[in-house]
Amino acid sequence: MISSPKKNLIIAAVLMVFFFLAFNFIFKPDSLKNFFYKNSSSVQSFFWEKSQATISFSRSYLSSYKLDEDNKKLLSENLQLLSKVAEMNNLAEENNALRQALNLGLGEKFILAPCQLVSKESTGDFLLINIGKNQEIESGQTVLSQDGILVGKIDQVYDDFSRVIMISDAKSATDVEIQGKEFYALAKGQGNLKMILDLVDKNKDVKEGDILATSALGGVFPSGIALGKVVKIQSQAAASFLQIEVEPLFRMENLNNLFVIKNFKPLN
């Protein structure tokens, strides 16, 4: 059993602690806040660092996203600008080609629709050009190079594109005459930009370098359009006909700009 002096001492000590706490935390609320902050500071610091890291990441992500969107917008604008530049260059090329065709006198004889080569098919001697039904292009119409050289005719027509079968394709046959000579023959395509003159009598006056032009006999093309040159003649004693190789006058590297003749109707 605790003696009265010790009991009174314990009671006094408890009262002193009570008054101390009351004085510091009840009458001084700042002290209570300080006590709370001091004991919870490590926990708050942890969550603060994590929240700041999250905010920093979010800002970085949003900044990166905005930068990515800005780059995409800039790329799109650059592509549009390049497209416009390319369109202007194409228009300038078409105008130059048209002036060249007019200087050759083609505009006096024909109504010409300028166009551009899109591609060459890998199988067969076919070209794809960038005009079609919407530009009043029809099957069978004649196609010329910007130099006025015969390239072929329209084979298939789509809304804004057309396929051209070239005179060198294996399915092509063109009535021709040798310029400056009373000589007519049939030029057949062999594929791979090659042609031959078929069934030419060995007594005919044909020489290497002779220029071939379209004849009015076939009715497929307008007459008088240059198309090829004789490059090789072979004659065999036992044969009645000459073997004549013909090279088309057009060059693939010069076929970027083409013309379609719209006012000539081929015979079917």
Legacy VTK file of the C-alpha trace (Angstrom):
# vtk DataFile Version 3.0
C-alpha trace
ASCII
DATASET POLYDATA
POINTS 268 float
0.000 0.000 0.000
1.357 3.398 -1.010
2.000 5.762 1.850
0.265 9.117 1.954
3.403 11.195 1.216
4.251 9.115 -1.883
0.607 9.134 -2.991
0.458 12.890 -2.706
3.711 13.164 -4.696
2.341 11.018 -7.558
-0.875 13.033 -7.650
1.111 16.235 -7.810
3.254 14.931 -10.677
0.182 13.875 -12.691
-1.410 17.259 -12.136
1.747 19.006 -13.331
1.791 16.945 -16.551
-1.910 17.651 -17.055
-1.413 21.393 -16.647
1.585 21.286 -18.991
-0.376 19.530 -21.726
-3.384 21.747 -21.189
-1.281 24.842 -21.328
0.593 23.805 -24.463
-2.121 22.096 -26.459
-5.359 23.562 -25.291
-4.369 27.142 -24.718
-1.692 27.069 -27.459
-3.224 25.357 -30.525
-0.059 26.038 -32.479
1.786 23.674 -30.215
-0.745 20.943 -30.952
-0.265 21.495 -34.661
3.484 21.412 -34.166
3.219 18.151 -32.244
1.082 16.608 -34.997
3.286 17.856 -37.821
6.456 16.733 -36.058
5.251 13.180 -35.537
3.641 12.814 -38.959
6.268 14.673 -40.971
8.034 11.550 -42.237
4.733 10.090 -43.488
3.677 13.361 -45.130
7.092 13.730 -46.714
6.800 10.278 -48.273
3.384 10.985 -49.779
4.477 14.453 -50.915
7.440 13.044 -52.807
5.224 10.446 -54.439
2.584 13.010 -55.377
5.207 15.348 -56.809
6.676 12.505 -58.821
3.211 11.691 -60.152
2.539 15.334 -61.007
5.943 15.638 -62.656
5.298 12.500 -64.704
1.851 13.742 -65.695
3.237 17.112 -66.747
6.051 15.411 -68.655
3.591 13.073 -70.365
1.232 15.893 -71.252
4.138 17.976 -72.513
5.426 15.044 -74.554
1.923 14.362 -75.887
1.501 18.010 -76.866
4.938 18.004 -78.510
4.028 14.830 -80.393
0.753 16.397 -81.540
2.608 19.555 -82.609
5.112 17.431 -84.549
2.297 15.537 -86.255
0.606 18.818 -87.177
3.893 20.222 -88.474
4.542 17.048 -90.485
1.052 17.227 -91.958
1.553 20.869 -92.926
4.921 20.036 -94.490
3.384 17.193 -96.497
0.611 19.496 -97.697
3.203 22.065 -98.706
5.266 19.452 -100.546
2.110 18.251 -102.278
1.329 21.786 -103.428
4.904 22.259 -104.649
4.733 18.962 -106.532
1.373 19.960 -108.020
2.809 23.295 -109.154
5.831 21.540 -110.652
3.564 19.088 -112.466
1.461 21.950 -113.790
4.595 23.727 -114.992
5.749 20.552 -116.746
2.338 20.128 -118.380
2.414 23.739 -119.593
5.909 23.275 -121.030
4.848 20.045 -122.727
1.741 21.730 -124.122
3.797 24.609 -125.508
6.112 22.090 -127.120
3.172 20.240 -128.672
1.731 23.493 -129.982
5.104 24.404 -131.458
5.036 21.082 -133.293
1.672 22.030 -134.791
-0.246 19.280 -132.980
-2.690 21.789 -131.535
-3.724 22.856 -135.029
-4.793 19.345 -135.994
-5.955 17.809 -132.736
-7.755 18.581 -129.521
-5.228 17.492 -126.927
-5.843 16.459 -123.316
-2.595 16.752 -121.338
-1.933 14.080 -118.728
0.845 12.485 -116.759
2.248 9.003 -116.479
1.369 7.329 -113.193
3.103 3.982 -113.673
4.050 1.232 -116.100
2.655 -2.234 -115.505
5.197 -4.936 -114.812
3.434 -7.408 -117.121
2.919 -6.246 -120.696
3.589 -2.874 -122.262
0.834 -0.931 -120.495
0.838 2.518 -118.937
-1.447 4.125 -116.380
-2.261 7.827 -116.878
-4.048 10.266 -114.569
-7.161 11.147 -116.612
-10.299 9.132 -117.298
-14.063 9.292 -117.704
-14.343 12.471 -115.657
-12.073 14.136 -118.225
-14.074 12.694 -121.167
-11.476 10.091 -122.064
-12.718 7.132 -124.115
-11.379 3.746 -125.093
-9.473 3.731 -128.397
-8.242 7.328 -128.236
-4.675 7.943 -129.414
-1.910 8.695 -126.912
1.151 10.758 -127.878
4.373 11.738 -126.156
5.099 15.429 -125.617
7.311 15.188 -128.706
4.339 14.135 -130.825
5.476 10.492 -131.035
2.871 7.727 -131.068
2.838 5.829 -127.777
-0.339 3.784 -128.024
-4.066 4.002 -127.436
-6.480 4.021 -124.509
-7.270 0.450 -123.546
-9.371 0.740 -120.383
-10.990 3.808 -118.824
-11.761 4.467 -115.153
-13.182 7.566 -113.473
-9.895 9.434 -113.086
-7.373 7.037 -114.621
-6.891 5.193 -117.887
-4.771 2.284 -119.052
-2.783 2.716 -122.260
-1.745 -0.210 -124.419
1.549 0.707 -126.073
2.329 0.031 -129.742
5.109 -2.301 -128.570
2.765 -4.602 -126.631
2.399 -8.112 -128.045
-1.322 -7.477 -128.649
-0.726 -4.359 -130.752
-0.619 -4.166 -134.554
-0.271 -0.849 -136.401
-0.495 -0.044 -140.116
2.590 1.965 -141.035
4.334 3.563 -143.954
7.987 4.474 -144.420
8.360 8.218 -144.650
9.396 9.351 -148.138
8.683 5.973 -149.729
5.671 4.299 -151.227
5.862 1.470 -148.783
3.243 0.101 -146.394
3.494 -2.637 -143.799
2.093 -3.913 -140.521
4.113 -3.185 -137.361
3.528 -5.765 -134.643
4.444 -5.359 -131.018
6.705 -7.990 -129.483
6.658 -6.810 -125.904
9.486 -5.291 -123.871
9.419 -2.151 -126.060
10.215 -4.090 -129.254
8.446 -4.257 -132.625
8.812 -5.971 -136.018
7.521 -5.373 -139.527
5.556 -8.406 -140.571
5.556 -10.039 -144.043
7.690 -7.500 -145.897
8.665 -8.583 -149.406
12.432 -8.936 -149.712
12.395 -6.796 -152.857
11.064 -3.766 -150.970
13.342 -0.785 -150.505
13.831 -0.817 -146.758
16.957 0.400 -144.992
18.165 0.675 -141.434
17.321 4.110 -140.056
14.083 4.450 -142.047
11.390 6.232 -140.025
7.931 4.726 -139.745
4.716 6.705 -139.411
1.088 5.717 -139.026
-0.866 4.957 -142.193
-4.458 5.929 -142.904
-5.184 2.365 -144.041
-5.876 0.914 -140.612
-8.071 3.684 -139.244
-6.854 2.995 -135.711
-4.604 6.069 -135.463
-4.484 9.409 -137.275
-2.143 9.198 -140.247
1.330 10.663 -140.402
2.340 10.244 -136.745
5.934 9.078 -136.324
6.293 5.939 -134.241
9.435 3.901 -134.946
12.749 3.400 -136.673
14.124 0.395 -138.565
17.118 -0.901 -136.598
17.859 -4.305 -138.141
17.105 -6.111 -141.412
17.726 -9.803 -142.001
17.254 -11.640 -145.283
17.506 -15.360 -145.807
17.982 -16.874 -149.262
15.255 -19.452 -148.796
12.743 -16.941 -147.416
10.516 -14.647 -149.442
10.166 -12.068 -146.690
12.482 -9.811 -144.733
12.855 -9.936 -140.977
12.795 -6.316 -139.867
13.229 -5.132 -136.295
11.762 -1.772 -135.315
12.573 0.394 -132.333
9.863 2.728 -131.002
10.848 6.401 -131.181
9.578 7.230 -127.710
11.768 6.761 -124.656
10.313 5.646 -121.338
12.317 8.261 -119.440
10.617 10.976 -121.519
7.030 9.833 -121.013
6.216 11.772 -117.844
3.945 14.086 -119.824
1.570 12.672 -122.431
-1.335 13.806 -124.599
-4.580 12.104 -125.508
-6.127 13.057 -128.874
-9.824 13.636 -128.193
-11.150 14.548 -131.638
-10.119 11.436 -133.568
-12.545 8.512 -133.635
-10.863 5.217 -134.520
-12.626 2.719 -136.771
-13.926 -0.256 -134.819
LINES 1 269
268 0 1 2 3 4 5 6 7 8 9 10 11 12 13 14 15 16 17 18 19 20 21 22 23 24 25 26 27 28 29 30 31 32 33 34 35 36 37 38 39 40 41 42 43 44 45 46 47 48 49 50 51 52 53 54 55 56 57 58 59 60 61 62 63 64 65 66 67 68 69 70 71 72 73 74 75 76 77 78 79 80 81 82 83 84 85 86 87 88 89 90 91 92 93 94 95 96 97 98 99 100 101 102 103 104 105 106 107 108 109 110 111 112 113 114 115 116 117 118 119 120 121 122 123 124 125 126 127 128 129 130 131 132 133 134 135 136 137 138 139 140 141 142 143 144 145 146 147 148 149 150 151 152 153 154 155 156 157 158 159 160 161 162 163 164 165 166 167 168 169 170 171 172 173 174 175 176 177 178 179 180 181 182 183 184 185 186 187 188 189 190 191 192 193 194 195 196 197 198 199 200 201 202 203 204 205 206 207 208 209 210 211 212 213 214 215 216 217 218 219 220 221 222 223 224 225 226 227 228 229 230 231 232 233 234 235 236 237 238 239 240 241 242 243 244 245 246 247 248 249 250 251 252 253 254 255 256 257 258 259 260 261 262 263 264 265 266 267
